């Protein structure tokens, strides 16, 4: 249950930290060129190729997330969802979290009601299902980028 009144200094600092973290992710994505294969965009950050992909030659559960974020940062929503639906959804959530957290930091707006709604079991199960279905989508090759 939310308490009355605006956020105190500690809450505003936490909101600012979240806003800055989300902004860092989004700015990083904007600097990347999406790999046309739909994966391995993260190698532009100096991160090695996915060991799962190298060993099994199949997409890992997070395969295409960075590529999807990069597509979203370029404004190519269709390519982002086609590459990795969970990644595109996460990019949208990251952008929404940035604006919400920035609003909370600047205005002292309470965000505990939104957070308490997000950690409900039904929401967490839905997020897990989206993640699993997006991986199944990649495994099935429906994205047509791994062929």
QUIJOCOR-V974191 format. One record per residue. N is the residue number from 0. PSI is psi in whole degrees, -180 to 180 (none if undefined). Layout:
n->{N;N}
psi->{PSI;PSI}
//
This chain:
n->{0;1;2;3;4;5;6;7;8;9;10;11;12;13;14;15;16;17;18;19;20;21;22;23;24;25;26;27;28;29;30;31;32;33;34;35;36;37;38;39;40;41;42;43;44;45;46;47;48;49;50;51;52;53;54;55;56;57;58;59;60;61;62;63;64;65;66;67;68;69;70;71;72;73;74;75;76;77;78;79;80;81;82;83;84;85;86;87;88;89;90;91;92;93;94;95;96;97;98;99;100;101;102;103;104;105;106;107;108;109;110;111;112;113;114;115;116;117;118;119;120;121;122;123;124;125;126;127;128;129;130;131;132;133;134;135;136;137;138;139;140;141;142;143;144;145;146}
psi->{134;147;157;158;163;165;144;180;-43;-40;-38;-39;-40;-42;-41;-41;-42;-43;-43;-37;-45;-41;-41;-43;-47;-40;-39;-45;-35;-20;-9;149;119;129;129;-16;-13;9;171;10;-31;-20;-21;-16;3;7;133;164;147;125;-34;-49;-41;-39;-45;-11;35;152;142;171;-28;13;126;-2;-49;-41;-42;-43;-42;-41;-44;-40;-29;-5;12;77;-42;-46;-36;-47;-34;-37;-50;99;-39;-35;-42;-42;-41;-37;-42;-42;-38;-43;-42;-41;-38;-53;-40;-43;-39;-42;-44;-40;-43;-45;-12;17;142;141;4;-29;-42;-45;-41;-32;-39;-25;14;146;-42;-40;-44;-39;-40;-41;-44;-41;-42;-45;-47;-45;-36;-37;-43;-40;-44;-44;-37;-12;19;-20;-18;21;-17;4;none}
//
